[in-house]
């Protein structure tokens, strides 16, 4: 290839020719991607992105690849890189009845494995005051049914919190269906925040303990924690905001009293 310059031919360099060819090919490819000459019609049997895909039967994805505990096999994964939700399940079944085994279920997980887990939740980022693996909300936030309905493992196995200002609310409720069953079974030590030990001074025959929430109907209990011959507790009398431990006589030497309260 040659062009005239001041009456003399000049041959274009190989580098210039290659550069022009590459530039033309790139422009063609970009144009083909940005503006295809023909749009393919959506197959109604395929799942389409960014739209609702109505169906009258179950759509399933099966992955037969074996996995491990460290690297489990996933049949489907939903990932949100923003502040959204990776996978959301919603049911608007208005025809469910209280007798349905699983009425109005948004997300259902099951397994046939001996040690399998129907639904696993893992929390890595903070929601409220702590990371959350599984969050349930509603009249019954989380329901577990089985030999062990709910099992919690960790520094605190299970924690129940009430909402502020909800009078009479219960953090954890335990109920036995029959008289020969147990509503609460503790293996190991039990710690009660509304209990304590105090030292009653010499010459005193009573001691008052101030404790918020105590009323005249509160069940308050106490016993001597020191051996004092002939001395014993005669009564524990609750009143608004406190209770008083009474001894049968004045102490000739200081003594400890252990106490705890219920229903307050």
VOGU-3710 file (C-alpha; in Angstrom, 3 decimals, decimal comma):
1> xxxxxxxxxx> 0,000/0,000/0,000  1,456/3,389/-0,938  0,439/7,020/-0,911  1,935/10,090/-2,610  3,932/12,589/-0,583  5,535/15,473/-2,522  5,367/13,329/-5,633  7,122/10,355/-3,913  5,398/7,143/-2,881  5,437/6,212/0,881
11> xxxxxxxxxx> 4,774/2,638/2,027  2,640/2,231/5,161  4,369/0,323/7,974  3,296/-3,187/9,047  2,577/-1,850/12,559  0,115/0,713/11,177  -1,677/-1,903/9,117  -2,015/-4,271/12,088  -3,233/-1,460/14,324  -5,922/-0,501/11,866
21> xxxxxxxxxx> -7,062/-4,098/11,515  -7,276/-4,628/15,265  -9,172/-1,381/15,731  -11,711/-2,338/13,094  -12,260/-5,776/14,634  -12,762/-4,301/18,121  -15,248/-1,754/16,823  -17,194/-4,479/15,040  -17,307/-6,687/18,148  -18,445/-3,801/20,349
31> xxxxxxxxxx> -21,160/-2,909/17,917  -22,327/-6,482/17,711  -22,593/-6,750/21,498  -24,189/-3,353/22,077  -26,696/-3,591/19,256  -27,437/-7,147/18,138  -29,021/-7,396/14,768  -31,727/-9,730/16,046  -33,161/-10,189/19,572  -33,834/-13,759/20,627
41> xxxxxxxxxx> -37,342/-14,423/21,972  -37,608/-15,647/25,587  -38,382/-19,349/25,936  -41,494/-19,591/28,191  -40,012/-22,740/29,764  -36,917/-20,837/30,988  -36,630/-18,755/34,147  -36,251/-15,115/33,143  -34,285/-12,532/35,128  -35,689/-9,282/36,549
51> xxxxxxxxxx> -39,337/-10,332/36,145  -41,882/-12,476/37,951  -42,017/-16,057/36,662  -45,552/-17,348/37,352  -45,991/-21,104/37,619  -48,576/-23,636/38,710  -46,118/-26,405/39,633  -42,882/-26,776/41,587  -39,678/-25,506/39,993  -36,688/-27,429/41,367
61> xxxxxxxxxx> -32,913/-27,454/40,953  -30,971/-30,645/41,712  -27,249/-30,932/42,380  -25,983/-34,514/42,693  -22,367/-33,565/43,472  -21,179/-34,859/46,859  -20,055/-32,216/49,331  -18,416/-32,013/52,749  -19,142/-30,201/55,991  -16,432/-27,675/55,157
71> xxxxxxxxxx> -17,569/-27,328/51,534  -21,245/-28,295/51,285  -22,890/-28,823/47,922  -25,385/-26,113/47,047  -28,286/-26,794/44,720  -29,189/-23,096/44,694  -27,587/-19,969/46,135  -29,015/-16,473/46,462  -26,502/-13,691/47,073  -27,125/-10,037/47,811
81> xxxxxxxxxx> -24,072/-7,773/47,673  -25,947/-4,794/49,061  -28,107/-4,491/52,162  -30,838/-6,668/50,682  -31,880/-10,287/51,220  -30,157/-13,223/49,520  -33,207/-15,490/49,444  -36,757/-14,480/50,336  -39,692/-16,842/50,749  -43,258/-15,571/50,963
91> xxxxxxxxxx> -46,631/-17,313/51,123  -49,996/-15,604/50,767  -52,082/-18,751/51,248  -55,272/-17,397/52,772  -56,948/-20,808/52,781  -54,726/-22,373/55,450  -56,335/-23,640/58,643  -54,941/-24,168/62,172  -55,019/-27,926/61,487  -52,582/-27,670/58,585
101> xxxxxxxxxx> -49,202/-29,290/59,442  -47,342/-26,379/57,849  -49,812/-23,530/57,298  -48,687/-20,509/55,271  -45,005/-21,405/55,076  -42,662/-18,863/53,501  -39,546/-21,045/53,536  -39,541/-24,802/54,164  -36,397/-26,860/54,728  -36,161/-30,621/55,181
111> xxxxxxxxxx> -33,538/-33,346/55,094  -33,485/-37,143/54,948  -29,983/-37,452/56,387  -29,394/-39,071/59,778  -27,586/-35,979/61,052  -29,007/-33,612/58,445  -30,234/-30,090/59,034  -33,386/-28,769/57,396  -32,430/-25,088/57,589  -29,063/-23,643/58,548
121> xxxxxxxxxx> -28,499/-19,966/59,262  -25,137/-18,284/59,716  -24,645/-14,696/60,835  -21,471/-12,835/59,931  -22,530/-9,212/60,147  -24,176/-7,304/62,971  -27,948/-6,940/63,143  -29,027/-4,870/66,138  -26,845/-5,925/69,047  -25,302/-9,138/67,698
131> xxxxxxxxxx> -24,848/-11,330/64,657  -27,908/-13,410/63,820  -27,924/-16,851/62,187  -31,706/-17,317/62,017  -34,268/-14,603/62,727  -37,943/-15,323/63,272  -40,698/-12,752/63,686  -44,404/-13,112/64,356  -46,766/-14,327/67,057  -44,402/-17,295/67,269
141> xxxxxxxxxx> -40,992/-16,155/66,063  -39,429/-19,624/65,924  -41,129/-22,992/66,495  -39,146/-26,190/66,931  -40,754/-29,627/67,068  -39,147/-32,990/67,726  -37,393/-34,966/70,440  -35,537/-31,712/71,112  -37,760/-28,909/69,868  -35,066/-26,220/69,986
151> xxxxxxxxxx> -31,372/-26,775/70,709  -29,035/-23,856/71,343  -25,269/-24,342/71,586  -22,795/-21,615/72,439  -21,551/-19,356/75,215  -25,241/-18,744/75,904  -27,270/-21,670/74,608  -30,662/-19,959/74,499  -31,516/-16,383/75,414  -34,980/-14,933/75,793
161> xxxxxxxxxx> -35,606/-11,174/75,937  -38,782/-9,186/76,510  -39,661/-5,933/74,822  -39,386/-2,838/77,001  -42,635/-1,548/78,454  -44,572/-4,786/77,886  -46,006/-5,406/81,358  -46,121/-9,062/82,360  -43,975/-10,189/79,423  -41,945/-13,410/79,805
171> xxxxxxxxxx> -38,413/-13,922/78,481  -38,598/-17,722/78,360  -41,771/-19,727/79,021  -41,634/-23,427/79,901  -44,762/-25,552/80,214  -45,384/-29,194/81,060  -48,400/-30,854/79,431  -48,852/-33,461/82,211  -48,403/-33,509/85,984  -45,699/-36,196/85,737
181> xxxxxxxxxx> -43,555/-34,038/83,415  -41,148/-31,199/84,104  -41,595/-27,648/82,847  -37,953/-26,810/83,593  -34,967/-29,099/84,035  -31,547/-27,697/84,864  -28,371/-29,797/84,889  -25,697/-27,856/86,719  -25,726/-24,660/88,710  -28,602/-22,187/88,601
191> xxxxxxxxxx> -27,972/-18,460/88,977  -30,723/-16,037/89,985  -30,110/-12,301/89,681  -32,753/-11,530/92,311  -30,985/-13,279/95,148  -28,101/-12,460/97,418  -26,301/-12,620/100,739  -26,051/-9,843/103,306  -24,404/-9,392/106,705  -26,670/-8,508/109,616
201> xxxxxxxxxx> -24,815/-6,479/112,235  -24,529/-7,347/115,931  -27,515/-6,180/117,980  -29,933/-6,251/115,043  -33,081/-8,418/115,010  -34,197/-7,523/111,482  -32,803/-6,349/108,156  -34,489/-4,572/105,248  -33,618/-5,350/101,618  -34,584/-2,772/98,963
211> xxxxxxxxxx> -35,450/-4,389/95,618  -37,362/-2,833/92,723  -40,486/-4,686/91,648  -41,276/-6,272/95,004  -44,905/-6,015/96,097  -46,920/-7,276/99,045  -47,759/-10,386/96,974  -44,098/-11,262/96,291  -42,761/-14,639/97,429  -39,627/-13,794/99,438
221> xxxxxxxxxx> -37,445/-16,395/101,176  -34,444/-16,199/103,507  -32,303/-18,335/105,776  -29,380/-17,816/108,124  -25,950/-18,382/106,590  -24,135/-18,344/109,922  -24,646/-20,643/112,902  -25,988/-18,665/115,837  -27,288/-20,872/118,639  -30,928/-20,201/119,510
231> xxxxxxxxxx> -31,359/-17,694/116,665  -33,613/-18,228/113,682  -35,680/-16,318/111,126  -39,302/-15,827/112,112  -40,678/-14,098/108,999  -39,855/-12,524/105,633  -42,362/-9,745/104,952  -42,562/-8,102/101,504  -43,858/-4,603/100,823  -43,682/-2,197/97,915
241> xxxxxxxxxx> -40,060/-1,994/96,745  -38,508/-3,991/99,602  -38,818/-6,878/102,046  -37,757/-7,299/105,677  -36,184/-10,362/107,289  -37,102/-10,745/110,970  -35,122/-12,759/113,561  -36,471/-14,149/116,810  -34,001/-12,042/118,799  -31,164/-9,561/118,474
251> xxxxxxxxxx> -27,844/-11,009/117,300  -25,027/-11,261/119,792  -22,593/-11,417/116,833  -22,964/-10,530/113,150  -24,463/-13,192/110,908  -25,082/-13,733/107,174  -28,558/-14,059/105,696  -29,168/-15,625/102,259  -32,284/-14,549/100,352  -34,126/-14,855/97,030
261> xxxx> -37,453/-13,672/95,695  -39,983/-15,038/93,169  -42,842/-13,386/91,275  -41,155/-9,977/91,346
//
